[in-house]
Amino acid sequence: MLKLKISKIPLLYEHLSNKTGRGFESEFKFVSGFYNGFTAKYSHIQIRYVDLFNFGKRLDAVLRQCEQFEVFIATLGEAHVAAQQKFIEDPLLYYLSDIIASELIELCVDMVSESVIKRYVKNGSHFTNRYSPGYCGWSLIEQKKLFSCFPSEYNDVSLNKSYMMLPVKSISGIIGFGKNAKFFEHKCENCSDIRCLYRKC
């Protein structure tokens, strides 16, 4: 598990102010106090074959070039749900809590992914971006296959009938490694998800 600190999120307030406008410093500090020091859970497992997945045309061309893979699931757990309920009567605070929680779980995945990638790079391997079901043409239904890679006793995160993860502030995905693996600089204009929270164009 990781102990997450608000102070470790680069430019978090800048990101928030772009969405809410300036002048909410006191609200941000108040809400962030409920999240600072949150513990996130991150589980990952190495696999060598991805034949069970149907990545879609775009990702298939990228990931089939790889020799090894790391699949992962990360979550803030039910603690976020309890924390956010404290702000249910205030739309602004509730909105800020949602953004902060999203940034925290992204931080968790960034930190652990970086550590895993360094281990592979040390052994001479290249790596891909991390990809999640529901993005880049990879169907959300594939969540079920990704979860099947983990031991049956894994229960930190579950899937509902729509293949959405519970608790909600959870991320799953895959990273490919190998001599032919390629990392692509992310460009929003290449993505078809026009409703993405982080879209810049």
ABEGO torsion letter per residue (X at the ends): XBBBBAAABBGAAAAAAAAAEBGAAAAAAAAAAAABGBBBBBBBBBBABAAABBAEAAAAAAAAABABBBBBBBBAEAAAAAAAAAAAABAAAAAAAAAAAAAAAAAAAAAAAAAAAAAAAAAGBBBBBBBBBGBGGBBAAAAAAAAAABBAABAABBBBAAGBBOBABBBBEBBBBEAABBBBBBBAAABABAABAABAX
